[in-house]
Amino acid sequence: MKKVLFTILFLFTFSFSGERSWSRSKTIGEILKKIEKTSVKKQKSVLPKVKYQRVKQKKINLKAIKPPSTRKLYGEESGDEAELEKTLDMEIRQLYKLVKRYKRSRKRGELWLRLAELYVERARLIEFRLQNEYDKKLALYHVGKLKRKPRLNLKPAQEFNLKAISLYESYLKIFSKSKKIDQALFFLGYNYFQMNQVKKGERYYQQLIEKFPKSPYVTEAHFALGEFYFENEKWNLAKNNYKKVILNRKSRLYPLALYKYAWCQYKVGNTSEALKSLERVVVEGQKSKGSSSRQNIHLVSEAINDLIMFYADARSYKSARSYFKRFMNARQLNKTIEKLAYLYMSRDDREAARYLFKDLISQDPTSEKAFDYQYQIVNMYVSVGDSKEFKRELLYWIDRFSPDSIWSKVNRKNKDLLKKSYKIMELTLRNYVLQKHQTAQNSRAPHAQKLAQAAYELYFNTFTQSPKIDEMHFFYAELLFDMKKYRKAAYHYLWVNKKTPQSSYAKQALINALLALEKELPSPYEIKKVVGNSKEPIEFDRSVLDFLKVAKEYLKKFPKEKNSIAVQYKVAVMNYYYNHFDEALKGFESVIKKAPKSKYASYSANLMLDVYNIRKDFVGLEKAAKMILSIPAIASSSVGMQIQSIQQKTAFAIAHQ
């Protein structure tokens, strides 16, 4: 009777055999081959965009166009210009009364000159006030606090210049043989320049220079001409006039003229000579520091500041410390070297900037600024894509300033500094890692992948905690998955899921871990070697146990996810392979009931019947067939028709038996 039964069963569409066959009949064999294709598809991950933090350079007063104007260098010292203006107005009114009273006197010329001087001083004060007000409004305009750009209106000051011109011209006509004609000529030139009538101003200055070469006002005239040409960037003409001023070392204008002369030399390309001239300003200013005015101190300060730029164009960066040591103490010296380093950095001279930043670090390796100096070096090289130099400086930075470094221990009390420093370091290192990963992802080259892997390991060795630690573990797992290091990838995926369950990557990490572990599962051929023809349950190996454990966790957390059916089916199949038939049947039945219209339901139906065939449990087979056919979605399918045929033949065989 058994022979009859098996003869009938061999005629079934699915051709079940009473023995466990690893080379199933055509249909079952196709189903088992499809098992590898039924797992969840891995989603393509997109690496976060690399965003390097821009380097915020220190604000240093290094202007490459021209030095501060003379007005800014020699401003009012009183700090109460309004009071000065009132005093001048009173003097002007009193003197004007005297001029009217003595309009026919021989001494009226002296009164005119004195009144004109007061007018000039009054005009200068008004111009100074108006210029300051304009500068303040312009600054507000640049930061968006004023909608309209301000205009500089100097007419109130020029009204007094006109009055002075009128008096001086009258003096020239009436007192042409006076000993003070040189004074009148100078101030006429000065006032016409203030009125922007340049040609008239030059004419009066030239008359003064030609007719009164020994007059003390000649020096003043040359300086005024130098100022005019300087402001109009006629450097050679300005230089020639300043040169005539500095011939008189006793002149009050000597320091400023020498300073402007140095700038003219610099502008025409004589950088070495310009540096020497500027050195003279500093040295002579420092010699007379004890008795010098506030303006002279300001001038020396500006000259020292400008030495930095002049030096950068004239000398080697390697001798900077020994050079500037001549002009300042140790504290000022380090500040100057820092400014010079930033200047080289702004000019993209990375080698010079790095040399000086390294020099500053060597002076005090555990200082608060040491971290920032090395950070500037790192940023210089990342911005130009210099991978070799960047990596070397990055590793040095991490080694010397990481959370476990000596620098961190020395500065441990300054928690704000450490917090800010670690944030910057973490961001820089993370961007470097992601950049390496992006390169590996684009090229798929093994060498690039190994470099990316080393970068990730450096990150995890440096930071065990960070706001983006979940992201880094997830993408490291992605890299390892691409490198076919599936078990290690699964470890990092599961790290995200377990250590940071609230992470946006947690859910995808769990399913990706499942996919990685699936890659480690033995093939049907390898399982066959272990199971053989046995029908008894075989113990799972480590890879299968790991897969089943993660699958169970996934199904528990996400039972209604669209991927859950595929995962459940895969679990049932693994139980089927290792003869854990009871678990396999439960899994197949659950798949059929939960997703009857899916391809997994069809596969499960066939494999479920095959389990009963292997067991030679034809009664159970018939019941399973009835259960399957009770589901309309399957009963109406082509698979349902085949199962109906099996059910009829099985019932006939049982009845016949």
LUMLUMLO-199666 format. One line per 10 residues: their letters; for each residue x, y, z of C-alpha. Coordinates in nm, 2 decimals, padded with zeros to 4 digits. Layout:
A	X Y Z  ...
END
This chain:
MKKVLFTILF	00.00 00.00 00.00  00.29 00.24 00.08  00.43 00.17 -00.26  00.10 00.28 -00.42  00.09 00.59 -00.20  00.45 00.70 -00.30  00.38 00.63 -00.66  00.08 00.86 -00.65  00.28 01.13 -00.46  00.56 01.12 -00.72
LFTFSFSGER	00.30 01.21 -00.97  00.21 01.53 -00.78  00.31 01.86 -00.94  00.56 01.93 -00.66  00.69 01.57 -00.68  00.76 01.52 -00.30  00.99 01.25 -00.20  00.99 01.05 00.12  01.36 01.13 00.18  01.53 01.47 00.26
SWSRSKTIGE	01.65 01.57 -00.09  01.89 01.86 -00.13  01.84 01.85 -00.50  01.46 01.88 -00.49  01.23 01.82 -00.78  01.22 02.11 -01.02  00.96 02.33 -00.85  01.09 02.28 -00.49  01.44 02.33 -00.61  01.35 02.67 -00.77
ILKKIEKTSV	01.18 02.78 -00.44  01.49 02.70 -00.24  01.71 02.88 -00.49  01.49 03.19 -00.45  01.55 03.19 -00.07  01.87 03.39 -00.12  01.66 03.65 -00.31  01.38 03.69 -00.06  01.58 03.88 00.20  01.52 04.25 00.26
KKQKSVLPKV	01.70 04.48 00.01  01.96 04.70 00.17  01.88 05.07 00.13  02.15 05.29 -00.02  02.28 05.53 00.25  02.39 05.88 00.17  02.69 06.02 00.36  02.64 06.35 00.54  02.78 06.65 00.36  03.13 06.75 00.47
KYQRVKQKKI	03.11 07.10 00.62  03.44 07.23 00.74  03.42 07.51 00.99  03.56 07.83 00.85  03.87 07.96 01.01  03.80 08.28 01.20  04.12 08.47 01.17  04.21 08.71 01.44  04.13 09.08 01.37  04.46 09.24 01.31
NLKAIKPPST	04.53 09.58 01.17  04.73 09.49 00.87  04.60 09.70 00.57  04.77 09.64 00.24  04.66 09.97 00.08  04.79 10.26 00.29  04.85 10.35 00.66  04.61 10.54 00.88  04.55 10.90 00.77  04.75 11.17 00.94
RKLYGEESGD	04.43 11.29 01.09  04.39 10.96 01.28  04.75 10.95 01.38  04.75 11.31 01.51  04.40 11.36 01.65  04.30 11.60 01.92  04.45 11.53 02.26  04.21 11.72 02.48  03.91 11.50 02.43  03.68 11.81 02.46
EAELEKTLDM	03.67 11.96 02.11  03.34 12.12 02.18  03.49 12.33 02.46  03.78 12.42 02.23  03.54 12.54 01.97  03.36 12.77 02.21  03.69 12.91 02.33  03.80 12.98 01.97  03.47 13.14 01.89  03.52 13.38 02.18
EIRQLYKLVK	03.87 13.46 02.08  03.76 13.51 01.72  03.49 13.76 01.82  03.73 13.96 02.04  04.00 13.97 01.78  03.75 14.06 01.51  03.64 14.37 01.71  04.01 14.47 01.74  04.05 14.43 01.36  03.76 14.66 01.30
RYKRSRKRGE	03.88 14.91 01.56  04.24 14.92 01.41  04.15 14.89 01.04  04.38 15.18 00.96  04.66 15.10 01.19  05.00 14.97 01.08  04.96 14.68 01.32  04.64 14.56 01.14  04.85 14.31 00.94  04.95 14.13 01.26
LWLRLAELYV	04.59 14.13 01.37  04.48 13.98 01.03  04.74 13.71 01.05  04.63 13.62 01.40  04.26 13.62 01.31  04.34 13.41 01.00  04.52 13.16 01.22  04.22 13.13 01.44  04.00 13.08 01.14  04.23 12.80 01.02
ERARLIEFRL	04.22 12.64 01.37  03.84 12.67 01.38  03.81 12.51 01.04  04.04 12.22 01.15  03.84 12.15 01.46  03.51 12.15 01.27  03.65 11.92 01.00  03.78 11.69 01.27  03.44 11.68 01.43  03.25 11.63 01.10
QNEYDKKLAL	03.49 11.36 00.99  03.45 11.17 01.32  03.07 11.19 01.29  03.09 11.07 00.93  03.31 10.78 01.03  03.07 10.67 01.30  02.77 10.68 01.07  02.96 10.50 00.80  03.04 10.22 01.04  02.67 10.20 01.13
YHVGKLKRKP	02.58 10.19 00.76  02.82 09.90 00.70  02.66 09.69 00.98  02.31 09.76 00.85  02.20 10.01 01.12  02.16 10.29 00.88  01.97 10.25 00.55  02.13 10.54 00.36  02.50 10.58 00.31  02.62 10.90 00.48
RLNLKPAQEF	02.79 11.18 00.30  03.07 11.39 00.43  02.99 11.76 00.41  03.28 11.99 00.50  03.12 12.32 00.40  03.09 12.44 00.76  03.47 12.40 00.80  03.54 12.55 00.45  03.35 12.87 00.54  03.63 12.95 00.79
NLKAISLYES	03.89 12.84 00.53  03.74 13.11 00.29  03.76 13.37 00.56  04.13 13.28 00.63  04.20 13.30 00.25  04.05 13.64 00.23  04.27 13.77 00.51  04.59 13.61 00.38  04.54 13.74 00.02  04.47 14.09 00.16
YLKIFSKSKK	04.79 14.07 00.36  04.99 13.97 00.05  04.86 14.27 -00.14  04.91 14.53 00.13  05.21 14.40 00.32  05.41 14.24 00.02  05.74 14.33 00.19  05.66 14.19 00.53  05.88 13.94 00.69  05.58 13.71 00.73
IDQALFFLGY	05.50 13.67 00.37  05.62 13.31 00.39  05.36 13.24 00.65  05.08 13.39 00.44  05.19 13.19 00.14  05.20 12.87 00.33  04.85 12.91 00.48  04.71 13.02 00.15  04.84 12.69 00.00  04.70 12.50 00.30
NYFQMNQVKK	04.36 12.66 00.29  04.32 12.62 -00.09  04.40 12.25 -00.05  04.13 12.23 00.22  03.89 12.38 -00.03  04.00 12.12 -00.29  04.14 12.39 -00.52  04.46 12.19 -00.57  04.62 12.40 -00.84  04.60 12.73 -00.65
GERYYQQLIE	04.73 12.55 -00.34  05.03 12.41 -00.53  05.10 12.75 -00.68  05.13 12.91 -00.34  05.34 12.63 -00.20  05.58 12.65 -00.50  05.61 13.03 -00.45  05.70 12.97 -00.08  05.96 12.71 -00.17  06.12 12.92 -00.45
KFPKSPYVTE	06.11 13.26 -00.28  06.18 13.16 00.08  06.39 12.83 00.07  06.51 12.89 00.43  06.17 12.95 00.57  06.05 12.71 00.84  05.73 12.69 00.65  05.90 12.52 00.36  05.92 12.20 00.55  05.55 12.23 00.63
AHFALGEFYF	05.48 12.29 00.26  05.67 11.99 00.15  05.48 11.78 00.40  05.15 11.92 00.29  05.24 11.84 -00.08  05.35 11.49 00.03  05.02 11.44 00.20  04.83 11.55 -00.11  05.02 11.32 -00.34  05.01 11.04 -00.09
ENEKWNLAKN	04.63 11.05 -00.07  04.61 11.05 -00.45  04.85 10.75 -00.47  05.12 10.94 -00.66  05.39 10.76 -00.46  05.70 10.90 -00.62  05.59 11.26 -00.59  05.49 11.20 -00.23  05.82 11.03 -00.16  06.02 11.32 -00.29
NYKKVILNRK	05.84 11.58 -00.08  05.86 11.36 00.24  06.23 11.31 00.17  06.28 11.69 00.19  06.09 11.70 00.53  06.30 11.42 00.69  06.62 11.61 00.60  06.54 11.83 00.90  06.55 11.58 01.19  06.45 11.86 01.43
SRLYPLALYK	06.12 11.92 01.26  05.81 11.83 01.45  05.70 11.65 01.13  06.01 11.44 01.10  05.87 11.12 01.26  05.54 11.12 01.06  05.72 11.22 00.74  05.96 10.93 00.79  05.67 10.70 00.85  05.49 10.81 00.53
YAWCQYKVGN	05.82 10.80 00.34  05.86 10.44 00.43  05.52 10.37 00.30  05.60 10.54 -00.03  05.91 10.32 -00.06  05.70 10.02 00.00  05.44 10.12 -00.26  05.70 10.17 -00.53  05.86 09.83 -00.46  06.16 09.92 -00.25
TSEALKSLER	06.06 09.68 00.03  06.40 09.64 00.19  06.46 10.02 00.21  06.10 10.07 00.33  06.17 09.82 00.61  06.48 10.01 00.71  06.29 10.35 00.72  06.02 10.20 00.93  06.28 10.06 01.17  06.41 10.41 01.21
VVVEGQKSKG	06.06 10.53 01.31  06.04 10.26 01.57  06.39 10.29 01.71  06.39 10.67 01.73  06.04 10.67 01.87  06.13 10.43 02.14  06.44 10.63 02.23  06.23 10.94 02.30  05.94 10.74 02.46  05.97 10.90 02.80
SSSRQNIHLV	05.91 11.25 02.68  05.70 11.18 02.37  05.34 11.29 02.31  05.05 11.06 02.28  05.06 11.10 01.90  05.42 10.99 01.88  05.34 10.68 02.09  05.05 10.60 01.85  05.28 10.65 01.55  05.54 10.41 01.70
SEAINDLIMF	05.26 10.15 01.76  05.14 10.18 01.40  05.50 10.15 01.27  05.56 09.83 01.47  05.23 09.69 01.34  05.33 09.78 00.98  05.67 09.63 01.03  05.50 09.29 01.02  05.37 09.35 00.66  05.69 09.51 00.54
YADARSYKSA	05.90 09.22 00.69  05.68 08.96 00.52  05.78 09.11 00.18  06.14 09.18 00.25  06.28 08.90 00.48  06.27 08.53 00.54  06.01 08.40 00.77  06.26 08.18 00.95  06.45 08.48 01.10  06.13 08.65 01.22
RSYFKRFMNA	06.18 08.59 01.59  06.53 08.71 01.60  06.44 09.02 01.40  06.14 09.14 01.60  06.32 09.06 01.93  06.52 09.38 01.88  06.21 09.60 01.91  05.99 09.44 02.19  05.96 09.23 02.50  05.88 08.85 02.50
RQLNKTIEKL	05.50 08.90 02.54  05.48 09.16 02.25  05.71 08.94 02.05  05.48 08.64 02.06  05.18 08.86 01.96  05.38 08.99 01.67  05.48 08.65 01.55  05.12 08.54 01.57  05.01 08.84 01.36  05.28 08.76 01.11
AYLYMSRDDR	05.16 08.39 01.09  04.81 08.50 01.02  04.94 08.74 00.76  05.12 08.46 00.58  04.81 08.24 00.61  04.59 08.51 00.45  04.84 08.52 00.16  04.82 08.14 00.12  05.19 08.10 00.22  05.12 07.78 00.41
EAARYLFKDL	05.48 07.68 00.47  05.57 08.02 00.63  05.25 08.03 00.84  05.30 07.67 00.96  05.66 07.74 01.05  05.56 08.04 01.27  05.26 07.86 01.43  05.49 07.57 01.52  05.74 07.82 01.66  05.46 07.97 01.88
ISQDPTSEKA	05.36 07.62 02.00  05.72 07.54 02.09  05.74 07.84 02.31  05.46 07.70 02.53  05.32 07.37 02.42  05.05 07.36 02.69  04.93 07.72 02.66  04.56 07.78 02.58  04.65 07.92 02.24  04.87 07.62 02.14
FDYQYQIVNM	04.55 07.42 02.04  04.43 07.70 01.81  04.77 07.75 01.65  04.78 07.38 01.54  04.41 07.40 01.44  04.50 07.69 01.20  04.76 07.46 01.04  04.52 07.18 01.00  04.26 07.40 00.84  04.52 07.55 00.60
YVSVGDSKEF	04.59 07.21 00.45  04.24 07.08 00.45  04.12 07.38 00.25  04.36 07.31 -00.03  04.31 06.94 -00.04  04.67 06.85 00.06  04.59 06.51 00.19  04.95 06.41 00.29  05.03 06.73 00.48  04.68 06.75 00.62
KRELLYWIDR	04.69 06.40 00.76  05.03 06.45 00.92  04.92 06.77 01.09  04.58 06.63 01.19  04.75 06.33 01.36  04.99 06.56 01.54  04.69 06.78 01.65  04.50 06.48 01.78  04.81 06.34 01.95  04.90 06.66 02.13
FSPDSIWSKV	04.56 06.81 02.21  04.31 06.52 02.23  04.09 06.46 02.55  04.37 06.23 02.69  04.66 06.46 02.61  04.89 06.64 02.85  04.75 06.97 02.71  04.40 06.87 02.82  04.53 06.78 03.17  04.71 07.10 03.22
NRKNKDLLKK	04.41 07.30 03.11  04.15 07.08 03.28  04.02 07.37 03.50  03.92 07.57 03.20  03.62 07.36 03.11  03.48 07.61 02.85  03.81 07.60 02.66  03.82 07.22 02.66  03.46 07.19 02.56  03.51 07.43 02.27
SYKIMELTLR	03.84 07.26 02.17  03.69 06.91 02.16  03.39 07.03 01.96  03.62 07.18 01.70  03.85 06.87 01.69  03.55 06.63 01.67  03.40 06.83 01.38  03.73 06.84 01.19  03.81 06.48 01.24  03.45 06.37 01.16
NYVLQKHQTA	03.46 06.56 00.83  03.80 06.41 00.75  03.66 06.06 00.81  03.35 06.12 00.60  03.56 06.27 00.32  03.77 05.95 00.31  03.45 05.74 00.32  03.31 05.94 00.03  03.62 05.88 -00.17  03.60 05.51 -00.10
QNSRAPHAQK	03.23 05.50 -00.18  03.29 05.66 -00.52  03.59 05.46 -00.62  03.52 05.12 -00.45  03.90 05.08 -00.45  04.03 04.86 -00.17  04.31 05.10 -00.09  04.06 05.39 -00.05  03.84 05.17 00.17  04.13 05.08 00.39
LAQAAYELYF	04.22 05.45 00.44  03.86 05.52 00.53  03.86 05.23 00.78  04.17 05.36 00.94  04.02 05.71 00.96  03.71 05.57 01.14  03.92 05.38 01.39  04.12 05.69 01.46  03.79 05.87 01.53  03.67 05.60 01.77
NTFTQSPKID	04.01 05.59 01.95  03.99 05.97 02.00  03.62 06.01 02.08  03.42 05.75 02.27  03.14 06.00 02.31  03.01 06.27 02.08  02.68 06.42 01.96  02.74 06.23 01.63  02.87 05.90 01.76  02.56 05.71 01.64
EMHFFYAELL	02.61 05.85 01.29  02.97 05.76 01.28  02.91 05.40 01.40  02.63 05.36 01.14  02.84 05.48 00.85  03.14 05.29 00.96  02.92 04.98 00.95  02.82 05.09 00.60  03.18 05.10 00.49  03.25 04.76 00.64
FDMKKYRKAA	02.95 04.62 00.47  03.09 04.75 00.13  03.42 04.59 00.22  03.23 04.26 00.28  03.34 04.26 00.65  02.99 04.16 00.74  03.03 04.04 01.10  03.22 04.35 01.20  02.96 04.57 01.02  02.69 04.39 01.21
YHYLWVNKKT	02.86 04.47 01.54  02.86 04.85 01.46  02.50 04.84 01.34  02.40 04.67 01.66  02.60 04.93 01.86  02.38 05.20 01.72  02.06 05.01 01.79  02.16 04.92 02.15  02.36 05.22 02.27  02.16 05.50 02.10
PQSSYAKQAL	01.80 05.36 02.06  01.66 05.71 02.01  01.89 05.77 01.71  01.74 05.83 01.37  01.97 05.56 01.25  01.86 05.29 01.50  01.58 05.13 01.30  01.78 05.11 00.98  02.08 04.99 01.17  01.89 04.69 01.31
INALLALEKE	01.77 04.57 00.97  02.12 04.64 00.82  02.27 04.43 01.09  02.03 04.15 00.99  02.13 04.19 00.63  02.50 04.18 00.73  02.45 03.86 00.94  02.25 03.71 00.66  02.57 03.74 00.44  02.75 03.53 00.70
LPSPYEIKKV	02.49 03.24 00.68  02.62 02.91 00.54  02.51 02.82 00.19  02.27 02.53 00.13  02.56 02.33 00.02  02.75 02.39 00.34  02.44 02.31 00.54  02.40 01.99 00.35  02.74 01.88 00.47  02.63 01.93 00.82
VGNSKEPIEF	02.27 01.80 00.80  02.32 01.52 00.55  02.02 01.30 00.52  01.92 01.33 00.88  01.56 01.42 00.97  01.65 01.51 01.33  01.70 01.87 01.44  02.06 01.98 01.39  02.22 02.24 01.62  02.26 02.58 01.46
DRSVLDFLKV	02.61 02.72 01.42  02.72 03.06 01.55  02.63 03.26 01.24  02.28 03.12 01.22  02.22 03.18 01.59  02.34 03.54 01.56  02.11 03.59 01.26  01.81 03.43 01.44  01.87 03.64 01.75  01.87 03.97 01.56
AKEYLKKFPK	01.58 03.86 01.35  01.38 03.79 01.66  01.46 04.13 01.80  01.36 04.30 01.47  01.03 04.11 01.46  00.96 04.20 01.82  01.02 04.57 01.76  00.88 04.61 01.42  00.61 04.34 01.37  00.41 04.54 01.12
EKNSIAVQYK	00.69 04.68 00.91  00.68 04.58 00.54  01.01 04.39 00.58  00.89 04.18 00.87  00.73 03.92 00.64  01.06 03.87 00.45  01.25 03.84 00.78  01.00 03.59 00.92  01.01 03.38 00.61  01.39 03.38 00.62
VAVMNYYYNH	01.38 03.26 00.98  01.14 02.98 00.89  01.36 02.87 00.60  01.67 02.85 00.83  01.46 02.63 01.07  01.36 02.42 00.77  01.72 02.37 00.66  01.83 02.25 01.00  01.53 02.02 01.05  01.37 02.24 01.32
FDEALKGFES	01.04 02.15 01.15  00.80 02.26 01.42  00.95 02.61 01.43  00.96 02.61 01.05  00.59 02.51 01.02  00.49 02.79 01.27  00.68 03.04 01.07  00.55 02.94 00.73  00.19 02.93 00.86  00.23 03.28 01.01
VIKKAPKSKY	00.37 03.41 00.68  00.08 03.26 00.49  -00.18 03.41 00.72  -00.02 03.75 00.75  00.06 03.81 00.38  -00.14 03.56 00.17  -00.09 03.77 -00.15  00.29 03.79 -00.12  00.54 03.57 -00.30  00.65 03.45 00.05
ASYSANLMLD	00.31 03.30 00.11  00.34 03.08 -00.21  00.70 02.98 -00.11  00.59 02.90 00.25  00.29 02.69 00.13  00.52 02.47 -00.08  00.79 02.43 00.18  00.52 02.37 00.45  00.39 02.07 00.25  00.74 01.95 00.19
VYNIRKDFVG	00.80 01.93 00.57  00.50 01.70 00.60  00.63 01.50 00.31  00.97 01.46 00.47  00.80 01.34 00.78  00.58 01.11 00.58  00.29 01.27 00.77  00.03 01.26 00.50  -00.26 01.33 00.74  -00.08 01.64 00.85
LEKAAKMILS	-00.01 01.72 00.49  -00.39 01.70 00.40  -00.48 01.93 00.70  -00.21 02.18 00.60  -00.35 02.18 00.25  -00.70 02.25 00.38  -00.57 02.53 00.59  -00.39 02.69 00.30  -00.68 02.65 00.07  -00.91 02.82 00.33
IPAIASSSVG	-00.73 03.14 00.25  -00.90 03.29 -00.06  -00.60 03.47 -00.19  -00.40 03.15 -00.22  -00.70 02.92 -00.32  -00.76 03.14 -00.62  -00.40 03.14 -00.73  -00.21 02.90 -00.95  -00.04 02.76 -00.64  -00.39 02.70 -00.49
MQIQSIQQKT	-00.49 02.49 -00.79  -00.18 02.28 -00.75  -00.24 02.23 -00.38  -00.60 02.13 -00.45  -00.47 01.86 -00.67  -00.23 01.75 -00.40  -00.51 01.75 -00.15  -00.73 01.53 -00.36  -00.46 01.28 -00.44  -00.35 01.27 -00.08
AFAIAHQ	-00.70 01.21 00.04  -00.74 00.93 -00.22  -00.41 00.78 -00.11  -00.51 00.78 00.25  -00.85 00.63 00.17  -00.69 00.37 -00.05  -00.44 00.28 00.23
END
